Amino acid sequence: MENFILYEELGAGSSSVVYKGRRKGNLNYVAIICADKSKRPVITNHPRSGSSNIVSFYEWYETSNHLWLVVELCTGGSLESIIGSDGCLSEDVVRRFGWDLVNGLKHIHELGIIYSNLTPAKILLDGSGTLKFGNFCLSKANGETLEDFFTSVSISEEAREGDSKDVSDDMRETLHVISASPPSEDFQSLLKGLLNKNSDERMDWPELLDHPFWAQVLMEEEGGEGEEEDEEEEVDQEEKLANLRTSFQTAIQSSPASP
């Protein structure tokens, strides 16, 4: 760690501290996590690449008492801070944030990792407002014991006993807490499918990804890709025209003068 400079503390938990840092001789800032050695899953289970909705992992070091992780610096704060500042969010923002979470969590599951204890405080935002999963301290690989997770996280009596009161009977009231405006039918349908207590009837990944609630954000993404393709085509056409002009000028200059 002698190659890094630590600046201010960005946050702290019961077993880790996060600093803003920079590698000597480099102007790019990073986040540096100092964690207890007991939290080795923060290294072993942190995806190395593959999704823009997961905090990028760069490298790690081990000292006598701690593990040091060098990861992407997210300057937009946490989802918890956004909710705390804004209160209710518009449905468009919920849709955008939700799509980021769906894509990130799907990638995590495809790697055989159980994120565990998903809370707004563990979801970070980069400078452009993209949500990213961070803090894999409590994550588990498939097959690992979940005892540590369940002993470290407070679970309500209703959730343990399967009491239906843990899920509000009035979905509209629940949605009013989340969203700043009356929820659309697609929004209600999405949450009802995800919160179904019967696992056999609960929405699966294909149904979640194809749900009409995401239609608007998918159209925006496709529109952005189309604009990029149009820009590339314009550049290609300009290059072709420039090449034609050059060829034409060369041909004129090399042609014999008229008698």
LINGIUR-V951511 format. One record per residue. N is the residue number from 1. RES is the residue in one letter. SS is DSSP state (~ for helix, > for strand, _ for the rest). OMEGA is omega in whole degrees, 0 to 359 (999 if undefined). Layout:
BEGIN
n: (N,N)
res: (RES,RES)
ss: (SS,SS)
omega: (OMEGA,OMEGA)
END
This chain:
BEGIN
n: (1,2,3,4,5,6,7,8,9,10,11,12,13,14,15,16,17,18,19,20,21,22,23,24,25,26,27,28,29,30,31,32,33,34,35,36,37,38,39,40,41,42,43,44,45,46,47,48,49,50,51,52,53,54,55,56,57,58,59,60,61,62,63,64,65,66,67,68,69,70,71,72,73,74,75,76,77,78,79,80,81,82,83,84,85,86,87,88,89,90,91,92,93,94,95,96,97,98,99,100,101,102,103,104,105,106,107,108,109,110,111,112,113,114,115,116,117,118,119,120,121,122,123,124,125,126,127,128,129,130,131,132,133,134,135,136,137,138,139,140,141,142,143,144,145,146,147,148,149,150,151,152,153,154,155,156,157,158,159,160,161,162,163,164,165,166,167,168,169,170,171,172,173,174,175,176,177,178,179,180,181,182,183,184,185,186,187,188,189,190,191,192,193,194,195,196,197,198,199,200,201,202,203,204,205,206,207,208,209,210,211,212,213,214,215,216,217,218,219,220,221,222,223,224,225,226,227,228,229,230,231,232,233,234,235,236,237,238,239,240,241,242,243,244,245,246,247,248,249,250,251,252,253,254,255,256,257,258,259)
res: (M,E,N,F,I,L,Y,E,E,L,G,A,G,S,S,S,V,V,Y,K,G,R,R,K,G,N,L,N,Y,V,A,I,I,C,A,D,K,S,K,R,P,V,I,T,N,H,P,R,S,G,S,S,N,I,V,S,F,Y,E,W,Y,E,T,S,N,H,L,W,L,V,V,E,L,C,T,G,G,S,L,E,S,I,I,G,S,D,G,C,L,S,E,D,V,V,R,R,F,G,W,D,L,V,N,G,L,K,H,I,H,E,L,G,I,I,Y,S,N,L,T,P,A,K,I,L,L,D,G,S,G,T,L,K,F,G,N,F,C,L,S,K,A,N,G,E,T,L,E,D,F,F,T,S,V,S,I,S,E,E,A,R,E,G,D,S,K,D,V,S,D,D,M,R,E,T,L,H,V,I,S,A,S,P,P,S,E,D,F,Q,S,L,L,K,G,L,L,N,K,N,S,D,E,R,M,D,W,P,E,L,L,D,H,P,F,W,A,Q,V,L,M,E,E,E,G,G,E,G,E,E,E,D,E,E,E,E,V,D,Q,E,E,K,L,A,N,L,R,T,S,F,Q,T,A,I,Q,S,S,P,A,S,P)
ss: (_,_,_,>,>,>,>,>,>,>,>,>,_,_,_,>,>,>,>,>,>,>,>,_,_,_,_,_,>,>,>,>,>,>,>,>,~,~,~,_,~,~,~,~,_,_,_,_,_,_,_,_,_,>,_,_,>,>,>,>,>,>,_,_,_,>,>,>,>,>,>,_,_,_,_,_,_,>,~,~,~,~,~,~,~,~,_,_,>,_,~,~,~,~,~,~,~,~,~,~,~,~,~,~,~,~,~,~,~,~,_,_,>,>,_,_,_,_,_,~,~,~,>,>,>,_,_,_,_,_,>,>,>,_,_,_,_,_,_,>,>,_,_,_,_,_,~,~,~,~,~,~,_,_,_,_,~,~,~,~,~,_,_,~,~,~,_,_,_,_,~,~,~,~,~,~,~,~,>,_,_,_,_,_,~,~,~,~,~,~,~,~,~,~,_,_,_,_,_,_,_,_,_,_,~,~,~,~,~,_,_,~,~,~,~,~,~,~,~,~,~,~,~,~,~,~,~,~,~,~,~,~,~,~,~,~,~,~,~,~,~,~,~,~,~,~,~,~,~,~,~,~,~,~,_,_,_,_,_)
omega: (180,180,183,175,179,178,186,176,181,182,181,175,182,184,181,176,181,180,166,184,180,174,179,181,181,182,180,180,180,171,181,183,175,186,174,181,179,182,181,177,178,177,187,184,178,180,183,181,171,181,177,181,174,179,183,179,183,182,179,180,179,174,186,185,188,169,180,181,176,185,179,176,179,188,184,181,181,176,178,180,178,180,180,182,187,186,178,179,177,181,178,178,177,179,181,179,181,180,175,181,179,182,179,182,178,179,179,180,179,177,179,182,173,187,177,175,180,180,179,181,183,177,184,178,174,184,181,179,178,180,182,175,175,176,180,183,183,182,180,172,178,180,178,179,178,183,181,181,185,177,183,183,178,181,183,179,180,181,181,185,179,180,183,181,180,176,185,176,180,184,181,178,178,182,177,177,183,190,182,182,179,185,177,178,179,180,178,180,181,183,177,179,181,185,178,183,178,185,179,181,182,181,177,185,180,179,180,183,182,184,182,178,183,187,184,182,177,177,179,179,179,178,178,178,179,178,179,179,179,179,179,179,179,178,179,180,178,178,179,179,179,179,179,179,180,180,181,179,179,180,180,182,183,182,180,180,179,180,999)
END
